[in-house]
Amino acid sequence: MKNFTLLLLAIILIGCNNSREVSRALSSAENIMTESPDSARLILANINRSSLKSRAAKARHALLYSQALDKCYVDVDNDSLTSIALDYYKSHGSDHEKALAYYYNGIVVLNKNGETEQIIDNMVAAQHYAENTDDTYLKGLISFIVGKQYYNQLSFEEALSNFDIAVTCFRELDLKQNLLLSLQYKGISQNMLNMYDEAITTLYNAKDLATQNNDISRLLDIYLNIYYIKIKYSDLYNLPNIKTELSNIYQKYNNGIIPLDHHPLWSNIHIKLKDYNTAKYFIQESMKCNDNISDVNVGGYYQLAQIEHNLNNNTEAYSALNKYVSLKDSLNSIKQDVLIQSLEQKYHTKYIKDSLENIQKQYRMTNTIYVLIAILIVLTILFSYYKFKQTSTERLRKIKEYEQYIEDVTFVKNELSQKCELLTDNINISDNRMNRLHQLLTNRIQSLQYLSNLAVIYEHNTGKFYSKVKEHMALSRKPNNDMILNIIDIANECNNGFASHFESLHPQVSKYELCFCCLLSLGFSTESIRVLFNHTHLHSVYSMSSRIRNKINLPSEIGTIEKYVQDLTSSLKDGCRS
């Protein structure tokens, strides 16, 4: 009754232009905001903005209206309101008003799918001012959103820190739904940080809360998180027990039906059991009901390619991989692009390894040589395909070219078979170099096997998988880092002893810095080098480039370190040809 009276009074006052009456209407909306956001929204929507004479009144109206829209679950992606409030409260008002202004401006950026950096900037500022208030609910909301942004950027330590705060706030207020979601994300973040025991404990707490709330959908989602972890750390003999546990859960909460989003999990289980036909069934069923371009489909095609390969259906494996490649560009994310390219390279590396092993058992060294050449041609064609594909029209044209290239490769292979004896007479590769190449290939295959295991677990979520790939591929400063040593060896093999020559000229350069120069010699872009060295910004790469230049006392007339490396590489190649 009190709220109704306030609403009626406010509507009467709305028709007046007196600043005092407008202020009363704003106060009425503010007073009923928590209990009756719809009524508050009605009051604010009907205030004539021309009656808002001062900056303070305009800012207050904008802030309250933004708050009402949010509480009424209206996703606003236009900052016309929030910018008015933020411009004013940056330098006026209480800490609570500042916190709200930054928070709602961040919400608008989030709704617009804006830059993560913008969202975090707004939310961190909101977090700063909220610390000086007693608004526990706002603190929890801000911390959860900040945590989500860090989570999406694979910064799991920062994400976990913020989810911890959100859990504390929502637990204090006994807001079960908010607490449930915060616990779930906290548990997933702990798992990504290899905090296995903590993750399981947190997720089981979330499971208990979902059970209390009778939130079956969330409960099944949490069980999915839990069993992904269990499968990750389970031995082969535990898998039948896990299957039984999951079946009992579905029987209890879903009429015995395996939820569609659980199908990739069951595909993983059967892959570990080497039951590839069943694994294929589950992943195909999962993809069948996901017609839109999504992580499920992109990861699903890659997983399907793996399954078909294990079934020795190489034609089907390649078809699945082709579909996977054609879909990945539509995800429109730089990090996803890097991840997908990495997956493609690792798949083909595994294909080379398998081919080599089979050939070594069946054929002599001459046959091995022409098969390797054929595979290298295929990889070159794929690289050209990926590099120049920009538009959908271009992609279609390249696919047709690719089909023609495959025919050409087949022709080359047949021709190489006929001329194999002639090649044998002319090819003279030293035993030492062959052994070294074999060792380099073996090292990369071992790396592939590790990444393949990760792909089995995280195929439905490229964000998570990218974190693990990035962690595995990162080049550390440890002097005996295997990846660094392999890159140096590869640069020597591919560029006529580049690494050894560069190191003899500049013995003061560390292995870490030498690896940087080797990557430049091999044609890696600065963006690719940034990813490999696990740097956040390109300026870190430029700083390293400048540091090496100063260390070797490179004269200014020579140009950049990149040009110096390119010139040195070219001179070594020219010397070899002459």
ABEGO torsion letter per residue (X at the ends): XAAAAAAAAAAAAAABABAAAAAAAAAAAAAAAAABAAAAAAAAAABBAAABABAAAAAAAAAAAAAAAAAAGBBBABAAAAAAAAAAAAABEBAAAAAAAAAAAAAAAAAAGBBAAAAAAAAAAAAAAAAABABAAAAAAAAAAAAAAAAAAGBAAAAAAAAAAAAAAAAAAGBAAAAAAAAAAAAAAAAAAGBAAAAAAAAAAAAAAAAAAGBAAAAAAAAAAAAAAAAAABBAAAAAAAAAAAAAAAAAAAGGBBBAAAAAAAAAAAAAAGBAAAAAAAAAAAAAABABBBAAAAAAAAAAAAAAAAAGBAAAAAAAAAAAAAAAAAAGBAAAAAAAAAAAAAAAAAAAAAAAAAAAAABBAAAAAAAAAAAAAAAAAAAAAAAABABAAAAAAAAAAAAAAAAAAAAAAAAAAAAAAAAAAABBBBAAAAAAAAAAAAAAAAAAAAAAAAAAAAAABAAAAAAAAAAAABBBABAABAAAAAAAAAAAAAAGGAAAAAAAABAABBAAAAAAAAAAAAGBBAAAAAAAAGBABAAAAAAAAAAAAAAAGBBAAAEBAAAAAAAAAAAAAAAAAX
